[in-house]
């Protein structure tokens, strides 16, 4: 499976670094995060690792204020943490 995402024979001895990326265009808070994720990927690769990026969900407090969506703002933090842990451990 990892060969399908670009791994070659020598890559299997390198550490795999997971980079969680919360980039989203739904909220201005997360629009610039992709640049940081790409820099993290480049740094990990330069250090000799095999970085792998994966997405996480995002909830905008600003957009959800005053709506039914407010109920999801705080709880989303646990869901985000759980989803990152699930990807890393799985």
Backbone as a chain_set.jsonl record, in Angstrom:
{"seq": "XXXXXXXXXXXXXXXXXXXXXXXXXXXXXXXXXXXXXXXXXXXXXXXXXXXXXXXXXXXXXXXXXXXXXXXXXXXXXXXXXXXXXXXXXX", "coords": {"N": [[0.824, -1.197, 0.0], [1.971, 1.241, 0.729], [3.785, 1.705, -1.285], [2.165, 2.594, -3.303], [1.698, 5.223, -2.594], [4.056, 6.438, -3.068], [6.351, 5.408, -1.784], [9.587, 3.955, -1.905], [11.867, 1.157, -2.091], [14.075, 1.751, -0.274], [12.879, 3.542, 1.411], [11.444, 2.297, 3.387], [12.919, 1.872, 5.651], [13.115, 4.252, 6.862], [11.959, 6.634, 9.338], [8.454, 7.119, 9.697], [6.642, 10.017, 9.542], [3.813, 11.519, 10.743], [1.787, 14.124, 9.579], [-0.584, 16.155, 10.645], [-3.139, 17.961, 9.123], [-5.087, 20.72, 9.283], [-6.085, 22.357, 7.355], [-8.47, 24.397, 5.733], [-10.982, 25.958, 3.771], [-13.218, 26.964, 4.869], [-13.048, 28.567, 7.046], [-11.344, 31.53, 7.973], [-9.358, 31.256, 9.868], [-8.09, 28.83, 9.423], [-7.117, 28.87, 6.863], [-4.432, 29.458, 6.198], [-2.99, 27.363, 7.177], [-2.165, 25.213, 5.607], [0.238, 25.961, 4.379], [2.037, 25.849, 6.54], [1.884, 23.122, 7.102], [2.996, 22.054, 4.765], [5.583, 23.026, 5.001], [6.382, 21.645, 7.279], [6.305, 19.056, 6.262], [8.357, 19.231, 4.318], [10.565, 19.759, 5.981], [10.668, 17.417, 7.546], [11.175, 15.525, 5.567], [13.661, 16.45, 4.647], [15.14, 15.889, 6.889], [15.399, 13.209, 6.685], [13.204, 11.548, 6.992], [10.031, 9.946, 6.222], [7.535, 11.771, 5.548], [4.008, 11.85, 5.996], [0.992, 13.191, 5.066], [-2.164, 14.037, 6.501], [-5.656, 14.796, 6.761], [-7.715, 16.748, 9.027], [-10.767, 17.472, 10.8], [-12.505, 20.645, 10.974], [-13.986, 23.204, 12.886], [-15.66, 26.25, 12.864], [-15.699, 28.629, 15.269], [-16.51, 31.278, 15.039], [-18.289, 31.286, 12.849], [-20.245, 29.533, 13.723], [-21.389, 30.698, 15.972], [-24.277, 31.681, 17.736], [-25.911, 29.93, 16.438], [-27.271, 26.622, 15.897], [-24.995, 25.188, 15.546], [-23.174, 25.956, 17.489], [-23.179, 24.105, 19.525], [-21.389, 22.224, 18.766], [-18.838, 23.192, 18.778], [-16.986, 23.162, 21.114], [-16.978, 20.397, 21.628], [-15.898, 19.484, 19.265], [-13.182, 19.706, 19.503], [-12.303, 17.515, 20.987], [-13.047, 15.536, 19.177], [-11.382, 16.141, 17.016], [-8.84, 15.7, 18.2], [-9.151, 12.991, 18.792], [-9.468, 11.964, 16.208], [-6.966, 12.439, 15.043], [-5.339, 10.859, 16.696], [-6.451, 8.367, 16.064], [-5.752, 8.055, 13.338], [-2.941, 8.024, 13.563], [-2.421, 5.839, 15.283], [-3.7, 3.795, 13.968]], "CA": [[0.0, 0.0, 0.0], [2.796, 2.443, 0.806], [4.385, 1.944, -2.609], [1.175, 3.339, -4.098], [1.771, 6.638, -2.234], [5.368, 6.964, -3.405], [7.474, 4.778, -1.093], [10.479, 3.062, -2.638], [12.47, 0.163, -1.203], [14.896, 2.328, 0.791], [12.054, 4.378, 2.285], [10.829, 1.505, 4.44], [13.742, 1.901, 6.866], [13.038, 5.617, 7.395], [10.79, 6.867, 10.205], [7.276, 7.731, 9.082], [6.186, 11.148, 10.346], [2.469, 11.957, 10.395], [1.546, 15.567, 9.651], [-2.022, 16.443, 10.645], [-3.365, 19.231, 8.448], [-6.459, 21.215, 9.481], [-6.385, 23.367, 6.332], [-9.852, 24.458, 5.273], [-11.377, 27.278, 3.287], [-14.48, 27.323, 5.519], [-12.78, 29.558, 8.083], [-10.064, 32.211, 7.745], [-8.369, 30.79, 10.84], [-7.415, 27.627, 8.939], [-6.724, 29.0, 5.46], [-2.983, 29.485, 6.04], [-2.358, 26.212, 7.831], [-1.552, 24.319, 4.63], [1.629, 26.383, 4.193], [2.799, 25.3, 7.66], [1.942, 21.668, 6.927], [3.956, 21.777, 3.69], [6.915, 23.284, 5.557], [6.659, 20.515, 8.167], [6.598, 17.92, 5.376], [9.684, 19.446, 3.73], [11.549, 19.614, 7.05], [10.761, 15.998, 7.902], [11.84, 14.852, 4.448], [15.054, 16.885, 4.663], [15.765, 15.219, 8.026], [15.541, 11.788, 6.373], [11.992, 10.79, 7.312], [8.997, 9.834, 5.19], [6.331, 12.415, 6.083], [2.722, 11.527, 5.38], [0.031, 14.201, 5.509], [-3.568, 13.621, 6.556], [-6.543, 15.888, 7.139], [-8.558, 16.701, 10.22], [-11.942, 18.325, 10.661], [-12.399, 21.969, 11.591], [-15.241, 23.894, 13.184], [-15.412, 27.675, 13.072], [-16.469, 29.24, 16.35], [-17.094, 32.526, 14.531], [-19.424, 31.004, 11.964], [-21.299, 28.796, 14.427], [-21.978, 31.479, 17.065], [-25.676, 32.057, 17.592], [-26.641, 28.915, 15.67], [-27.26, 25.271, 16.45], [-23.611, 24.726, 15.426], [-22.421, 26.265, 18.712], [-23.112, 22.896, 20.347], [-20.329, 21.361, 18.266], [-17.543, 23.856, 18.839], [-16.11, 22.585, 22.132], [-16.881, 18.943, 21.448], [-15.082, 19.196, 18.08], [-11.77, 19.609, 19.891], [-12.081, 16.102, 21.335], [-13.17, 14.755, 17.939], [-10.15, 16.393, 16.26], [-7.76, 14.971, 18.875], [-9.396, 11.548, 18.609], [-9.238, 11.569, 14.803], [-5.518, 12.411, 14.835], [-4.853, 9.653, 17.371], [-6.913, 7.206, 15.305], [-4.913, 7.917, 12.142], [-1.578, 7.66, 13.955], [-2.361, 4.501, 15.87], [-4.221, 2.83, 12.997]], "C": [[0.866, 1.257, 0.0], [3.528, 2.73, -0.502], [3.439, 2.77, -3.482], [1.177, 4.828, -3.771], [3.186, 7.193, -2.387], [6.559, 6.373, -2.674], [8.268, 3.917, -2.064], [11.156, 2.155, -1.628], [13.228, 0.747, -0.028], [14.092, 3.174, 1.78], [11.492, 3.615, 3.48], [11.666, 1.434, 5.715], [13.725, 3.281, 7.522], [11.859, 5.735, 8.362], [9.657, 7.521, 9.418], [6.766, 8.798, 10.039], [4.79, 11.543, 9.852], [2.334, 13.459, 10.585], [0.044, 15.797, 9.535], [-2.235, 17.841, 10.071], [-4.837, 19.63, 8.592], [-6.818, 22.301, 8.479], [-7.832, 23.255, 5.883], [-10.127, 25.86, 4.753], [-12.691, 27.729, 3.918], [-14.28, 28.398, 6.577], [-11.424, 30.226, 7.836], [-8.963, 31.742, 8.695], [-7.529, 29.638, 10.299], [-6.885, 27.748, 7.513], [-5.21, 28.953, 5.263], [-2.258, 28.272, 6.585], [-1.663, 25.294, 6.831], [-0.086, 24.676, 4.387], [2.517, 25.816, 5.299], [2.953, 23.783, 7.526], [2.963, 21.299, 5.848], [5.396, 22.011, 4.169], [7.327, 22.152, 6.506], [7.021, 19.279, 7.348], [8.01, 18.044, 4.81], [10.782, 19.248, 4.775], [11.751, 18.161, 7.444], [11.491, 15.22, 6.817], [13.33, 15.186, 4.421], [15.826, 16.19, 5.8], [15.883, 13.707, 7.824], [14.344, 10.924, 6.701], [11.085, 10.69, 6.082], [7.709, 10.456, 5.733], [5.093, 12.022, 5.287], [1.687, 12.486, 5.952], [-1.375, 13.6, 5.528], [-4.396, 14.767, 7.105], [-7.259, 15.663, 8.457], [-9.772, 17.593, 9.968], [-11.661, 19.694, 11.264], [-13.802, 22.539, 11.777], [-14.9, 25.357, 13.436], [-16.315, 28.208, 14.171], [-17.2, 30.487, 15.849], [-18.322, 32.311, 13.676], [-20.575, 30.378, 12.744], [-21.97, 29.58, 15.551], [-23.421, 31.873, 16.758], [-26.498, 31.071, 16.781], [-26.601, 27.588, 16.423], [-25.834, 24.696, 16.448], [-22.75, 25.009, 16.645], [-22.224, 25.019, 19.578], [-21.922, 22.015, 19.956], [-18.934, 21.94, 18.443], [-16.602, 23.217, 19.851], [-15.905, 21.094, 21.935], [-15.985, 18.599, 20.254], [-13.606, 19.061, 18.44], [-11.404, 18.196, 20.282], [-12.103, 15.242, 20.079], [-11.903, 14.917, 17.094], [-8.99, 15.598, 16.879], [-7.92, 13.474, 18.678], [-9.112, 11.109, 17.182], [-7.749, 11.513, 14.487], [-4.922, 11.153, 15.47], [-5.229, 8.387, 16.598], [-6.063, 6.983, 14.069], [-3.524, 7.437, 12.528], [-1.465, 6.244, 14.479], [-2.807, 3.427, 14.888], [-3.238, 2.552, 11.9]], "O": [[0.527, 2.238, -0.662], [3.853, 3.882, -0.79], [3.89, 3.561, -4.311], [0.707, 5.628, -4.58], [3.486, 8.283, -1.9], [7.689, 6.797, -2.919], [7.705, 3.241, -2.926], [11.026, 2.37, -0.423], [13.053, 0.294, 1.103], [14.577, 3.486, 2.868], [11.107, 4.224, 4.478], [11.175, 0.984, 6.75], [14.263, 3.456, 8.616], [10.869, 5.017, 8.222], [9.897, 8.38, 8.571], [6.492, 8.517, 11.205], [4.613, 11.864, 8.677], [2.718, 14.001, 11.622], [-0.532, 15.65, 8.457], [-1.58, 18.795, 10.491], [-5.723, 18.947, 8.079], [-7.742, 23.081, 8.71], [-8.351, 22.158, 5.68], [-9.561, 26.835, 5.248], [-13.226, 28.772, 3.542], [-15.235, 29.07, 6.966], [-10.453, 29.538, 7.519], [-7.779, 31.822, 8.368], [-6.369, 29.491, 10.682], [-6.264, 26.812, 7.009], [-4.75, 28.446, 4.24], [-1.038, 28.169, 6.464], [-0.667, 24.658, 7.175], [0.744, 23.785, 4.209], [3.625, 25.353, 5.029], [4.018, 23.231, 7.803], [3.71, 20.334, 6.007], [6.311, 21.282, 3.787], [8.49, 21.75, 6.527], [7.939, 18.541, 7.705], [8.773, 17.078, 4.821], [11.812, 18.638, 4.487], [12.882, 17.724, 7.654], [12.323, 14.361, 7.11], [14.163, 14.307, 4.199], [17.025, 15.939, 5.676], [16.404, 13.003, 8.689], [14.445, 9.697, 6.694], [11.36, 11.286, 5.04], [6.88, 9.754, 6.313], [5.136, 11.882, 4.065], [1.523, 12.584, 7.168], [-1.727, 12.771, 4.688], [-3.883, 15.615, 7.836], [-7.39, 14.535, 8.933], [-9.785, 18.379, 9.02], [-10.679, 19.87, 11.985], [-14.679, 22.371, 10.93], [-13.944, 25.658, 14.15], [-17.538, 28.237, 14.029], [-18.359, 30.721, 16.193], [-19.289, 33.068, 13.766], [-21.742, 30.654, 12.466], [-23.021, 29.166, 16.039], [-23.735, 32.335, 15.661], [-27.657, 31.341, 16.466], [-25.96, 27.473, 17.467], [-25.512, 23.823, 17.254], [-21.709, 24.378, 16.826], [-21.22, 24.897, 20.28], [-21.501, 21.158, 20.733], [-17.946, 21.227, 18.268], [-15.517, 22.771, 19.478], [-14.789, 20.59, 22.06], [-15.374, 17.53, 20.235], [-12.862, 18.368, 17.745], [-10.318, 17.72, 19.951], [-11.287, 14.333, 19.924], [-11.409, 13.945, 16.522], [-8.253, 14.911, 16.172], [-6.944, 12.767, 18.428], [-8.582, 10.022, 16.957], [-7.309, 10.635, 13.744], [-4.103, 10.467, 14.857], [-4.433, 7.455, 16.489], [-5.687, 5.849, 13.773], [-2.982, 6.536, 11.887], [-0.517, 5.529, 14.154], [-2.353, 2.285, 14.96], [-3.524, 1.761, 11.001]]}, "num_chains": 1, "name": "protein.A"}
